[in-house]
Amino acid sequence: MKLETIITDFLSAKDEISIDQSSKELKEYFNTANQSEQEVIKGVIKAKAKMMSMEANELIEQSKNYISTPEFIIDLNEWITIKEYAKRFQVASTNVVSNWIKRGIIPSENVRTLPMLNGIKVIKAVKYL
């Protein structure tokens, strides 16, 4: 197999199986390559590592907007605390919002309790009144 094809396969590999396969092919080629080809391969491996690191960092940044529980995943752009709800929608106090929850003005499907955060409640960020 040509080095160019092996490099293309290696750089385009996204899933675990194709990454493993293309890495194996690249390693096998590296073992028989001349010095200049080995330098090219080293550069390609560094570039792939940098790409993967950047993708991982992007995923980490995206995940900062989510809380995951066994029951559901909460997008923190869509779900907010009672305090934030009162502030965002200019409600007089958090007690008013809590009363809305108790009286059903805010539907139960739009309220989540997070046990891992001492039972804090989050509300779907839509205007109810």
Secondary structure, 3 states (H helix, E strand, C coil): CCHHHHHHHHHHCCCHHHHHHHHHHHHHHHHHCCHHHHHHHHHHHHHHHHHHHHHHHHHHHHHCCEEECCCCEEECCCEEEHHHHHHHCCCCCHHHHHHHHHHCCCCHHHEEEEHHHCCEEEEECCCCC
